[in-house]
Amino acid sequence: MKHRGRSHTTLTDTAKEVVTVLEKIPGVKMIAPGIIDGKRNASKRHITAVFTTAGMELIISGQGVQKVAVHTTANSLSVFRTLAESKSLSHFSFKHRERMPGR
């Protein structure tokens, strides 16, 4: 699996938990962390998946909000389901929506 910007962007502790699980899921081609926005309450942890043509973008909130792009070779919905069923992420709430051109 290819990580874009290895030392370019760091991950929040909350996003690290999610990326650790993502790295074990077959069909994940690349994980690209995005900018961290520090405006979030740490008591609630949410993951929202926005499905795109390349895979999905995860909006992970905990200490802050961070977007993580996930490019997949497999069906991105099945990758998201596997992520949501992970026992180590049971303390997160999961939502999803679609943002695909032409649909």
Rosetta constraint file for C-alpha pairs under 8 A:
AtomPair CA 1 CA 23 HARMONIC 7.65 0.50
AtomPair CA 1 CA 28 HARMONIC 7.02 0.50
AtomPair CA 1 CA 29 HARMONIC 5.33 0.50
AtomPair CA 1 CA 30 HARMONIC 5.66 0.50
AtomPair CA 1 CA 31 HARMONIC 7.93 0.50
AtomPair CA 2 CA 29 HARMONIC 6.50 0.50
AtomPair CA 2 CA 30 HARMONIC 4.83 0.50
AtomPair CA 2 CA 31 HARMONIC 6.89 0.50
AtomPair CA 3 CA 30 HARMONIC 5.64 0.50
AtomPair CA 3 CA 31 HARMONIC 5.34 0.50
AtomPair CA 3 CA 32 HARMONIC 6.07 0.50
AtomPair CA 4 CA 30 HARMONIC 7.16 0.50
AtomPair CA 4 CA 31 HARMONIC 6.69 0.50
AtomPair CA 4 CA 32 HARMONIC 5.20 0.50
AtomPair CA 4 CA 33 HARMONIC 7.83 0.50
AtomPair CA 5 CA 9 HARMONIC 6.36 0.50
AtomPair CA 5 CA 32 HARMONIC 7.04 0.50
AtomPair CA 5 CA 33 HARMONIC 7.90 0.50
AtomPair CA 9 CA 33 HARMONIC 6.22 0.50
AtomPair CA 9 CA 34 HARMONIC 6.66 0.50
AtomPair CA 9 CA 35 HARMONIC 7.22 0.50
AtomPair CA 10 CA 33 HARMONIC 7.17 0.50
AtomPair CA 11 CA 15 HARMONIC 5.69 0.50
AtomPair CA 11 CA 16 HARMONIC 5.83 0.50
AtomPair CA 11 CA 33 HARMONIC 6.66 0.50
AtomPair CA 11 CA 36 HARMONIC 7.92 0.50
AtomPair CA 11 CA 66 HARMONIC 7.80 0.50
AtomPair CA 12 CA 16 HARMONIC 6.15 0.50
AtomPair CA 12 CA 36 HARMONIC 7.56 0.50
AtomPair CA 12 CA 63 HARMONIC 7.46 0.50
AtomPair CA 12 CA 64 HARMONIC 7.36 0.50
AtomPair CA 12 CA 66 HARMONIC 7.40 0.50
AtomPair CA 13 CA 17 HARMONIC 6.62 0.50
AtomPair CA 13 CA 63 HARMONIC 7.87 0.50
AtomPair CA 14 CA 18 HARMONIC 6.87 0.50
AtomPair CA 14 CA 60 HARMONIC 7.32 0.50
AtomPair CA 14 CA 61 HARMONIC 7.24 0.50
AtomPair CA 14 CA 62 HARMONIC 5.83 0.50
AtomPair CA 14 CA 63 HARMONIC 7.07 0.50
AtomPair CA 15 CA 19 HARMONIC 6.12 0.50
AtomPair CA 15 CA 60 HARMONIC 6.20 0.50
AtomPair CA 15 CA 61 HARMONIC 7.91 0.50
AtomPair CA 15 CA 66 HARMONIC 7.18 0.50
AtomPair CA 16 CA 20 HARMONIC 6.02 0.50
AtomPair CA 17 CA 21 HARMONIC 6.73 0.50
AtomPair CA 17 CA 89 HARMONIC 7.64 0.50
AtomPair CA 18 CA 22 HARMONIC 6.21 0.50
AtomPair CA 18 CA 89 HARMONIC 7.26 0.50
AtomPair CA 19 CA 23 HARMONIC 6.06 0.50
AtomPair CA 19 CA 31 HARMONIC 7.82 0.50
AtomPair CA 20 CA 24 HARMONIC 7.08 0.50
AtomPair CA 21 CA 25 HARMONIC 6.92 0.50
AtomPair CA 21 CA 83 HARMONIC 6.97 0.50
AtomPair CA 21 CA 86 HARMONIC 7.63 0.50
AtomPair CA 21 CA 88 HARMONIC 8.00 0.50
AtomPair CA 22 CA 28 HARMONIC 7.18 0.50
AtomPair CA 22 CA 83 HARMONIC 6.86 0.50
AtomPair CA 23 CA 28 HARMONIC 7.14 0.50
AtomPair CA 25 CA 79 HARMONIC 7.00 0.50
AtomPair CA 25 CA 82 HARMONIC 7.51 0.50
AtomPair CA 25 CA 83 HARMONIC 7.94 0.50
AtomPair CA 26 CA 74 HARMONIC 7.87 0.50
AtomPair CA 26 CA 79 HARMONIC 7.98 0.50
AtomPair CA 27 CA 72 HARMONIC 5.46 0.50
AtomPair CA 27 CA 73 HARMONIC 4.97 0.50
AtomPair CA 27 CA 74 HARMONIC 4.70 0.50
AtomPair CA 27 CA 75 HARMONIC 7.82 0.50
AtomPair CA 27 CA 79 HARMONIC 7.32 0.50
AtomPair CA 28 CA 70 HARMONIC 6.94 0.50
AtomPair CA 28 CA 71 HARMONIC 6.17 0.50
AtomPair CA 28 CA 72 HARMONIC 4.48 0.50
AtomPair CA 28 CA 73 HARMONIC 6.29 0.50
AtomPair CA 28 CA 74 HARMONIC 7.24 0.50
AtomPair CA 28 CA 79 HARMONIC 7.65 0.50
AtomPair CA 29 CA 70 HARMONIC 7.45 0.50
AtomPair CA 29 CA 71 HARMONIC 5.35 0.50
AtomPair CA 29 CA 72 HARMONIC 4.94 0.50
AtomPair CA 29 CA 73 HARMONIC 6.08 0.50
AtomPair CA 30 CA 69 HARMONIC 7.97 0.50
AtomPair CA 30 CA 70 HARMONIC 5.81 0.50
AtomPair CA 30 CA 71 HARMONIC 5.04 0.50
AtomPair CA 30 CA 72 HARMONIC 6.98 0.50
AtomPair CA 31 CA 68 HARMONIC 6.85 0.50
AtomPair CA 31 CA 69 HARMONIC 5.79 0.50
AtomPair CA 31 CA 70 HARMONIC 4.74 0.50
AtomPair CA 31 CA 71 HARMONIC 6.52 0.50
AtomPair CA 32 CA 68 HARMONIC 5.64 0.50
AtomPair CA 32 CA 69 HARMONIC 5.00 0.50
AtomPair CA 32 CA 70 HARMONIC 6.48 0.50
AtomPair CA 33 CA 66 HARMONIC 7.58 0.50
AtomPair CA 33 CA 67 HARMONIC 6.41 0.50
AtomPair CA 33 CA 68 HARMONIC 4.39 0.50
AtomPair CA 33 CA 69 HARMONIC 6.32 0.50
AtomPair CA 34 CA 66 HARMONIC 6.21 0.50
AtomPair CA 34 CA 67 HARMONIC 5.09 0.50
AtomPair CA 34 CA 68 HARMONIC 5.49 0.50
AtomPair CA 34 CA 69 HARMONIC 7.40 0.50
AtomPair CA 35 CA 66 HARMONIC 6.01 0.50
AtomPair CA 35 CA 67 HARMONIC 6.70 0.50
AtomPair CA 36 CA 64 HARMONIC 6.56 0.50
AtomPair CA 36 CA 65 HARMONIC 5.78 0.50
AtomPair CA 36 CA 66 HARMONIC 4.64 0.50
AtomPair CA 36 CA 67 HARMONIC 7.38 0.50
AtomPair CA 37 CA 64 HARMONIC 5.57 0.50
AtomPair CA 37 CA 65 HARMONIC 5.01 0.50
AtomPair CA 37 CA 66 HARMONIC 6.26 0.50
AtomPair CA 38 CA 63 HARMONIC 6.94 0.50
AtomPair CA 38 CA 64 HARMONIC 4.22 0.50
AtomPair CA 38 CA 65 HARMONIC 6.22 0.50
AtomPair CA 39 CA 64 HARMONIC 5.70 0.50
AtomPair CA 39 CA 65 HARMONIC 6.90 0.50
AtomPair CA 40 CA 61 HARMONIC 6.86 0.50
AtomPair CA 40 CA 62 HARMONIC 6.56 0.50
AtomPair CA 40 CA 63 HARMONIC 6.01 0.50
AtomPair CA 40 CA 64 HARMONIC 4.89 0.50
AtomPair CA 40 CA 65 HARMONIC 6.39 0.50
AtomPair CA 41 CA 62 HARMONIC 6.54 0.50
AtomPair CA 41 CA 63 HARMONIC 6.25 0.50
AtomPair CA 41 CA 64 HARMONIC 7.32 0.50
AtomPair CA 42 CA 61 HARMONIC 7.89 0.50
AtomPair CA 42 CA 62 HARMONIC 4.68 0.50
AtomPair CA 42 CA 63 HARMONIC 4.34 0.50
AtomPair CA 42 CA 64 HARMONIC 7.21 0.50
AtomPair CA 43 CA 62 HARMONIC 6.99 0.50
AtomPair CA 43 CA 63 HARMONIC 8.00 0.50
AtomPair CA 44 CA 61 HARMONIC 7.59 0.50
AtomPair CA 44 CA 62 HARMONIC 6.09 0.50
AtomPair CA 44 CA 92 HARMONIC 7.86 0.50
AtomPair CA 45 CA 60 HARMONIC 7.50 0.50
AtomPair CA 45 CA 61 HARMONIC 5.43 0.50
AtomPair CA 45 CA 62 HARMONIC 4.72 0.50
AtomPair CA 45 CA 91 HARMONIC 7.22 0.50
AtomPair CA 45 CA 92 HARMONIC 5.07 0.50
AtomPair CA 45 CA 93 HARMONIC 6.51 0.50
AtomPair CA 46 CA 59 HARMONIC 7.88 0.50
AtomPair CA 46 CA 60 HARMONIC 5.93 0.50
AtomPair CA 46 CA 61 HARMONIC 5.26 0.50
AtomPair CA 46 CA 62 HARMONIC 6.97 0.50
AtomPair CA 46 CA 92 HARMONIC 5.27 0.50
AtomPair CA 46 CA 93 HARMONIC 4.83 0.50
AtomPair CA 46 CA 94 HARMONIC 6.02 0.50
AtomPair CA 46 CA 95 HARMONIC 7.90 0.50
AtomPair CA 47 CA 58 HARMONIC 6.41 0.50
AtomPair CA 47 CA 59 HARMONIC 5.63 0.50
AtomPair CA 47 CA 60 HARMONIC 4.69 0.50
AtomPair CA 47 CA 61 HARMONIC 6.52 0.50
AtomPair CA 47 CA 92 HARMONIC 6.73 0.50
AtomPair CA 47 CA 93 HARMONIC 6.23 0.50
AtomPair CA 47 CA 94 HARMONIC 4.99 0.50
AtomPair CA 47 CA 95 HARMONIC 6.41 0.50
AtomPair CA 48 CA 58 HARMONIC 5.62 0.50
AtomPair CA 48 CA 59 HARMONIC 5.07 0.50
AtomPair CA 48 CA 60 HARMONIC 6.67 0.50
AtomPair CA 48 CA 94 HARMONIC 5.87 0.50
AtomPair CA 48 CA 95 HARMONIC 4.71 0.50
AtomPair CA 48 CA 96 HARMONIC 5.22 0.50
AtomPair CA 48 CA 97 HARMONIC 7.64 0.50
AtomPair CA 49 CA 56 HARMONIC 6.19 0.50
AtomPair CA 49 CA 57 HARMONIC 5.69 0.50
AtomPair CA 49 CA 58 HARMONIC 4.58 0.50
AtomPair CA 49 CA 59 HARMONIC 6.39 0.50
AtomPair CA 49 CA 80 HARMONIC 7.47 0.50
AtomPair CA 49 CA 94 HARMONIC 7.88 0.50
AtomPair CA 49 CA 95 HARMONIC 6.36 0.50
AtomPair CA 49 CA 96 HARMONIC 4.48 0.50
AtomPair CA 49 CA 97 HARMONIC 6.30 0.50
AtomPair CA 50 CA 56 HARMONIC 5.42 0.50
AtomPair CA 50 CA 57 HARMONIC 5.14 0.50
AtomPair CA 50 CA 58 HARMONIC 6.37 0.50
AtomPair CA 50 CA 59 HARMONIC 7.86 0.50
AtomPair CA 50 CA 96 HARMONIC 5.81 0.50
AtomPair CA 50 CA 97 HARMONIC 5.00 0.50
AtomPair CA 50 CA 98 HARMONIC 5.32 0.50
AtomPair CA 50 CA 99 HARMONIC 6.27 0.50
AtomPair CA 51 CA 55 HARMONIC 6.03 0.50
AtomPair CA 51 CA 56 HARMONIC 4.25 0.50
AtomPair CA 51 CA 57 HARMONIC 6.45 0.50
AtomPair CA 51 CA 76 HARMONIC 7.24 0.50
AtomPair CA 51 CA 77 HARMONIC 7.80 0.50
AtomPair CA 51 CA 96 HARMONIC 7.54 0.50
AtomPair CA 51 CA 97 HARMONIC 6.36 0.50
AtomPair CA 51 CA 98 HARMONIC 4.71 0.50
AtomPair CA 51 CA 99 HARMONIC 5.73 0.50
AtomPair CA 51 CA 100 HARMONIC 6.95 0.50
AtomPair CA 52 CA 56 HARMONIC 5.16 0.50
AtomPair CA 52 CA 57 HARMONIC 7.26 0.50
AtomPair CA 52 CA 98 HARMONIC 6.75 0.50
AtomPair CA 52 CA 99 HARMONIC 5.49 0.50
AtomPair CA 52 CA 100 HARMONIC 5.13 0.50
AtomPair CA 53 CA 100 HARMONIC 5.96 0.50
AtomPair CA 53 CA 101 HARMONIC 7.91 0.50
AtomPair CA 54 CA 70 HARMONIC 7.99 0.50
AtomPair CA 54 CA 71 HARMONIC 5.48 0.50
AtomPair CA 54 CA 72 HARMONIC 6.73 0.50
AtomPair CA 55 CA 69 HARMONIC 7.86 0.50
AtomPair CA 55 CA 70 HARMONIC 5.87 0.50
AtomPair CA 55 CA 71 HARMONIC 4.58 0.50
AtomPair CA 55 CA 72 HARMONIC 5.05 0.50
AtomPair CA 55 CA 73 HARMONIC 7.90 0.50
AtomPair CA 55 CA 75 HARMONIC 7.76 0.50
AtomPair CA 55 CA 76 HARMONIC 5.32 0.50
AtomPair CA 56 CA 69 HARMONIC 6.12 0.50
AtomPair CA 56 CA 70 HARMONIC 5.33 0.50
AtomPair CA 56 CA 71 HARMONIC 6.53 0.50
AtomPair CA 56 CA 72 HARMONIC 7.85 0.50
AtomPair CA 56 CA 76 HARMONIC 6.50 0.50
AtomPair CA 57 CA 67 HARMONIC 6.55 0.50
AtomPair CA 57 CA 68 HARMONIC 5.65 0.50
AtomPair CA 57 CA 69 HARMONIC 4.33 0.50
AtomPair CA 57 CA 70 HARMONIC 5.86 0.50
AtomPair CA 58 CA 67 HARMONIC 5.51 0.50
AtomPair CA 58 CA 68 HARMONIC 5.09 0.50
AtomPair CA 58 CA 69 HARMONIC 6.21 0.50
AtomPair CA 58 CA 70 HARMONIC 7.33 0.50
AtomPair CA 59 CA 65 HARMONIC 6.82 0.50
AtomPair CA 59 CA 66 HARMONIC 5.82 0.50
AtomPair CA 59 CA 67 HARMONIC 4.50 0.50
AtomPair CA 59 CA 68 HARMONIC 6.52 0.50
AtomPair CA 60 CA 65 HARMONIC 5.66 0.50
AtomPair CA 60 CA 66 HARMONIC 5.32 0.50
AtomPair CA 60 CA 67 HARMONIC 6.16 0.50
AtomPair CA 60 CA 68 HARMONIC 7.55 0.50
AtomPair CA 61 CA 65 HARMONIC 4.34 0.50
AtomPair CA 61 CA 66 HARMONIC 6.46 0.50
AtomPair CA 72 CA 76 HARMONIC 6.12 0.50
AtomPair CA 74 CA 78 HARMONIC 7.65 0.50
AtomPair CA 74 CA 79 HARMONIC 7.36 0.50
AtomPair CA 75 CA 79 HARMONIC 6.58 0.50
AtomPair CA 76 CA 80 HARMONIC 6.15 0.50
AtomPair CA 77 CA 81 HARMONIC 6.19 0.50
AtomPair CA 78 CA 82 HARMONIC 6.19 0.50
AtomPair CA 79 CA 83 HARMONIC 6.26 0.50
AtomPair CA 80 CA 84 HARMONIC 6.13 0.50
AtomPair CA 81 CA 85 HARMONIC 6.14 0.50
AtomPair CA 82 CA 86 HARMONIC 6.37 0.50
AtomPair CA 83 CA 89 HARMONIC 7.71 0.50
AtomPair CA 84 CA 89 HARMONIC 7.08 0.50
AtomPair CA 84 CA 90 HARMONIC 7.64 0.50
AtomPair CA 84 CA 94 HARMONIC 6.60 0.50
AtomPair CA 85 CA 89 HARMONIC 7.77 0.50
AtomPair CA 85 CA 90 HARMONIC 7.58 0.50
AtomPair CA 86 CA 90 HARMONIC 6.66 0.50
